[in-house]
Amino acid sequence: MDPSSQQRKQRIAVFDYDGTAISGQSGALFSRYLLRHGYLNPIRALRLFWWGARYVLHLPYRQDEAREQVFGALNEHTPEEISRIMLDFHNSELLRRYRQDAIDEVRKRKEEGCVTLLVSATFQDIAEAAARRLGVDGLVATDMERDERGLYTGKVNGTVVAGPEKTLAVGRWADEHFGPDGWVIAYSYGDHHSDKDLLAASEKAYAVSPGKMLKSAAKRRHWEVLDWK
């Protein structure tokens, strides 16, 4: 490949959200918020707890299930009300969890000419608030299906943006904005072993305060480890 053509490609810096840009997991925190504010009944809370246990223990689970439980708890609310609930959650629970290192890294990559992109399994409304706080140029997050009246059906629209789907979703976003041959993932940042596919797709990968499995993979693949705790 002509080196000059590689240089002309738009360079993208991709940031994971949970455990990377913020400390903690927004999904678990949102479930607790809903329970505490009376939106989530104990039965749904137990189902979400069981889903989380399977996720942590690497037992079989379905990505859509947790999102369906959350939106099932909110099905009596309009999309506007759900947006307000999510924004209040973000502002009351997540704002204090942002890592200054992440904000500084976004700024650094923008200054060197990268387009910065947030990619997350979290809900679209939460991701939009996160994108504003981080100052990124774009975002890819899990979207929920709506019916012909514009009301949420409680089902995921497409696929949850998690695991290898993060890489595919970034690719679709980049193709739409820069053309199929017009971009390259210059940097990627992730904290969890499920982010390995995204990290492997970039020129320079960073494992951020990684768990044991990702730390081991980072050592094997010579990915730089960052401590943002």
N, C-alpha and C positions, 0 to 999 in steps of 0.2 A: 504493500500500500504506500502511496505517495505520502511522505510525512506531512506535507503542507495540507493535504486533504484531511488528515487526522486533526490538524490544528484548527481547521475551519469548523469542525463539529462543535456544536454547543456543549459545553461541559456542565454536568449536573452534579450537584451535591445532594445526596438523599439522606434524610434524617428519620429514623424511627422515633416513635413518640413515647410509649410506655416503657419506663425503665431506662430510657436514653435521654430524651429531652426533659422528662420529669422523673422524679423519684416515685416509685410505686406504680400500680396498675390501675388505669382509669376505669376499667370495667368493673373490677371488684369494688373500687371506691364509689362508683355510681350506684351499684347495687345496694351498698350500705346507706348511701344518701337516700335512695328511694324508700328503703325500709324505715329509716329514721323519720322520714317526712310522711309516712302513711300511704305511699303510693304502691308499695310492694307488700303483699300479704305473706304470712309465714310459710305457706305451702310453696309459693313461687321462690321465696328466699331459700328454702331447703333444696329445691331443684337446682337453683343457681350454685349453691354450695357444693352439691354433688357434681355438677359440671366442672367447677373449679378444681375439685379434688381429683377428678379423672385427668384433667389437663396437667396438673402438677405431677401426678404419678405416672404419666405417659400411658394411661389406659385409653381404650377406644372412646372417642367422643365426636360429636358433630359440631362444627364451628357455628352453624346457624342457630343451634339450640339456645345458647345463652342470649343471643340478640332477640330471638322470638319470645323468650320469657320476659325480657325487659319491656318489649313493646306490647306484649300481652297485658302487662301491668298498667300500661298507659293508654290502652285502647279507647278509654272514655274521653280522652282529651283530643283537641284539635291539633293539627300540625303546628299552629302558632303557639299554642300552650306548651306543647312538647319542646319547641325551640326555647321558650322562656325557662322551662324547667332545666334544660341542659345548660343554658347560659348561666343560670344561677348556680348550678352544680360546679361548673367550671370556675366561676369567680369566687365561690365560697370554699371550694375544696382543692382546686388544682393550682390556682395562681401562686400560692406559697410553695408549691412543689417544683417550680421550674428551676432548672439548673443554670446558673449564670454561665458556666462553661459552654453549655449548648447554645445559649444566646450569642455568646462571643464567637463561637465557631461558625454560626450562621453568618454573622457579620463579616468574619474573616473570609469566608468562601465567596460571599457576594463581592467583596472588595477586589478579589482576584479575577472576577469575571464569570463566576459560576452562577447558574440558575439554581436556586435552592428549593428543595421539594420536601414536604412532610408526607410520610407514608405511614398509615396506621390502620389497625383493625377497629379503632374506635368509631363512634357514630359521626356522621357528617357535620352536624351542628357543633359538636364538641371540637372536632378537628378544625373547623373554621375559626373558632375562638382561639385555638392553639396556634394556628397559622398567624393570626394577628399578633399574638404575644411574642412569638419567636421571630417574626419579621420575615418569614419565608415568602418566596414568590408564588408558590402553588402548593396544592395538597391533593392527596389521594386517600380516601377513607371509605369505610363501609357505608353504603347507602341502603335505605330501607324502601321497600316497594310501596307505591301508592296506587289507589284505584282511580277510576275515571272521574271521581269527585274530588280527587286530590287528597283523600284521607289515607292514612297508613293502613296497610293490610296486616301488618305484624310479621311479614316475611321479608327476608333479605332480597334486595334487588341485585341480582347477579350473584356475586361470590364475596364472602368475607375476605377482606384484604389482610390476610395473615399467611405466614409461611412463604412458600414459593409464589403464591399469588401476589405478594408484594412486588416481586420482580416483574411479573407479567403486567401488573397494573401500572407500574412506573413506565414500562415499555409502551403501553397503550397511550399514556398521557404524553410521553415524549414524542411518539410518532405523530400524534395529533398536533402538537405545538411546533415541532421542528422538522417533521418528515422522517420517514423510516431510516434514512441514512444520514440524518443531520445532527446526531447527538451521541454522547457517550457518558456513562456514569463515571465521573472522575473520582468521587468520594462517596462512601456510604458508612453510616453509623448505626450500630445495632447492639442490643444487650443480651439477646436470648438466642439459644441454639436454633430456634426456628427462623432466625434472621440469616442463617448461613448462606442460603441461596442468594439473597440480596448482596451480602458482603462479597461473595465470590464473583458477582457480576460487575464489580467496580474495579477501576484501576488501582485505587488505594482504599483499603478496608480498615475500619476501626471498630474494635470490640470495646464497648463502653461499659465499664464496671460489670464485666460479664459473669454469668453463672459458671459453674464448674464445667459443663459440657462445652459451652462456647469458648471458655478460656483454653480448654484442651485443643479445640479445633484451631483457635487463633495461633497457638504455639506451633502446631503442625504446619499451618499454612503461612506462617510468618506475617500474620496480621498484627498491627500495632494495638496494644491494649491501653486504653485510657481510663483513668480513675476520676470519674466525675462525682463521686460521693462527697 
